[in-house]
Amino acid sequence: MIVVTDTSVVLNLCWLGLESLLPAIYEDVLAPEQVRQEFERKAVTDPRFVGLRFPFFIAIENTTVIPAALTDNPDLDPGEIAAIALALARGISDVLIDESSGRAAAISLGLHVTGLLGILIEGKRRQLVPALLPLLDSLSAGARFWMDARLRQHVLRIAGEL
């Protein structure tokens, strides 16, 4: 399966040191240039992510075809717009996005969305990740990754940790 990624999923996987989950789960991972630029900017300017490197295995591809539904949406950032547009232009049905507005836009355009938590669950299912609880605690404390308490419990239940 080929997937297009937005920034936050890759950034947080790298922060956890688990970026290797992506090629273990997906045949190919693509990202538009805007995603790499955002990642690299955060790796220089955001103290949480200083020093992280954009994964070498993520292929950079771009498209000039941007649907109006994306450019007219003020809630989307350039990386989300570019990632969704790339998936649509390439006929790729799966995207990796965490932010709710990006997820909603992708779903409204017929794409299947997975985020960081879905990747961690799949990593646990494939026995590539021993436990999610310490990862979720670490993300919340160190990377300031926000998740609702009900979502956290749901994720832990799916992972068999509740």
C-alpha positions as CSV (number, residue, x, y, z in Angstrom):
1,M,0.0,0.0,0.0
2,I,1.2,3.5,-0.9
3,V,0.4,6.3,1.6
4,V,0.9,10.1,1.5
5,T,1.8,11.7,4.8
6,D,1.4,15.1,6.4
7,T,4.0,16.5,8.8
8,S,2.8,15.8,12.3
9,V,2.6,12.0,11.9
10,V,6.2,11.8,10.7
11,L,7.4,14.4,13.2
12,N,6.0,12.5,16.2
13,L,7.1,9.1,15.0
14,C,10.7,10.5,14.6
15,W,10.4,12.1,18.1
16,L,9.5,8.6,19.4
17,G,12.3,7.1,17.4
18,L,9.7,4.9,15.6
19,E,9.8,6.3,12.1
20,S,10.8,2.7,11.0
21,L,7.1,1.8,11.5
22,L,6.2,3.5,8.3
23,P,8.2,1.3,5.9
24,A,7.3,-1.7,8.0
25,I,3.6,-1.0,7.5
26,Y,3.5,0.7,4.1
27,E,5.1,-0.3,0.7
28,D,5.9,3.4,-0.1
29,V,5.5,6.6,1.8
30,L,5.2,9.9,-0.2
31,A,5.2,13.5,1.0
32,P,5.0,16.8,-0.8
33,E,7.9,19.3,-0.5
34,Q,5.8,21.5,1.8
35,V,5.7,18.6,4.4
36,R,9.5,18.2,4.3
37,Q,10.0,21.9,4.6
38,E,7.6,22.1,7.6
39,F,9.3,19.2,9.3
40,E,12.8,20.7,8.8
41,R,11.6,24.1,10.0
42,K,10.2,22.5,13.2
43,A,13.4,20.5,13.6
44,V,15.3,23.8,13.8
45,T,12.9,26.1,15.6
46,D,10.8,24.0,18.0
47,P,12.7,22.9,21.1
48,R,10.7,19.6,21.2
49,F,11.9,18.6,17.8
50,V,15.4,20.1,17.4
51,G,17.8,17.8,15.7
52,L,15.2,15.4,14.2
53,R,15.9,14.4,10.6
54,F,13.3,13.9,7.8
55,P,13.3,10.1,7.1
56,F,15.3,9.2,4.0
57,F,12.8,6.6,2.8
58,I,10.0,9.1,2.3
59,A,9.8,10.0,-1.3
60,I,9.2,13.7,-2.1
61,E,6.6,14.3,-4.8
62,N,4.6,17.4,-5.7
63,T,1.5,18.2,-7.7
64,T,0.2,21.5,-9.1
65,V,-3.4,20.3,-9.1
66,I,-5.0,21.7,-5.9
67,P,-8.7,21.3,-5.6
68,A,-10.7,24.4,-4.7
69,A,-12.2,22.5,-1.7
70,L,-8.7,22.6,-0.2
71,T,-7.5,26.1,-1.1
72,D,-10.9,27.5,0.1
73,N,-10.5,25.9,3.5
74,P,-8.9,28.4,6.0
75,D,-8.5,25.6,8.6
76,L,-5.9,23.7,6.5
77,D,-2.2,24.4,6.6
78,P,0.0,24.2,3.4
79,G,1.3,20.7,4.3
80,E,-2.2,19.3,4.7
81,I,-3.3,20.9,1.5
82,A,-0.3,19.6,-0.4
83,A,-0.6,16.1,1.1
84,I,-4.3,15.7,0.3
85,A,-3.8,17.2,-3.2
86,L,-0.9,14.8,-3.9
87,A,-3.0,11.8,-2.8
88,L,-5.9,12.9,-5.0
89,A,-3.6,13.6,-8.0
90,R,-1.9,10.2,-7.8
91,G,-5.0,8.2,-7.0
92,I,-3.7,7.2,-3.6
93,S,-6.5,6.5,-1.2
94,D,-4.6,6.6,2.1
95,V,-3.2,9.6,3.9
96,L,-1.6,10.1,7.2
97,I,-3.0,13.2,9.0
98,D,-3.5,13.9,12.7
99,E,-5.2,17.3,12.8
100,S,-9.0,17.2,12.9
101,S,-9.5,19.8,10.1
102,G,-7.1,17.9,7.8
103,R,-8.7,14.6,8.6
104,A,-12.2,16.0,7.9
105,A,-11.1,17.5,4.6
106,A,-9.5,14.3,3.4
107,I,-12.5,12.2,4.4
108,S,-14.9,14.6,2.6
109,L,-12.8,14.0,-0.6
110,G,-13.1,10.2,-0.3
111,L,-9.7,9.5,1.3
112,H,-9.0,7.0,4.0
113,V,-7.2,8.7,7.0
114,T,-4.9,7.2,9.5
115,G,-2.9,9.1,12.1
116,L,-0.1,8.6,14.6
117,L,-2.3,6.6,16.9
118,G,-3.4,4.3,14.2
119,I,0.2,3.6,13.2
120,L,1.2,2.9,16.8
121,I,-1.8,0.5,17.1
122,E,-0.8,-1.3,13.9
123,G,2.8,-1.4,15.1
124,K,1.7,-3.1,18.3
125,R,-0.5,-5.5,16.3
126,R,2.5,-6.5,14.2
127,Q,4.6,-6.8,17.4
128,L,6.9,-4.0,16.3
129,V,6.0,-2.0,19.4
130,P,5.9,-3.7,22.8
131,A,3.5,-1.4,24.6
132,L,1.6,1.8,23.8
133,L,1.0,3.2,27.3
134,P,4.6,4.4,27.7
135,L,4.5,5.9,24.2
136,L,1.3,7.7,24.9
137,D,2.6,9.1,28.2
138,S,5.8,10.2,26.5
139,L,4.0,11.9,23.6
140,S,1.7,13.7,26.0
141,A,4.4,14.9,28.3
142,G,7.4,15.6,26.0
143,A,5.9,16.2,22.5
144,R,2.8,17.8,23.9
145,F,0.7,15.6,21.7
146,W,-2.9,16.2,22.8
147,M,-5.5,13.5,22.9
148,D,-8.9,13.3,24.7
149,A,-9.0,10.9,27.7
150,R,-11.7,8.8,25.9
151,L,-9.6,8.5,22.8
152,R,-6.6,7.4,24.9
153,Q,-8.6,4.8,26.7
154,H,-10.0,3.6,23.3
155,V,-6.5,3.3,21.9
156,L,-5.3,1.3,24.9
157,R,-8.3,-0.9,24.8
158,I,-7.7,-1.7,21.1
159,A,-4.1,-2.4,21.9
160,G,-5.1,-4.8,24.6
161,E,-3.6,-2.6,27.3
162,L,-6.7,-1.9,29.4
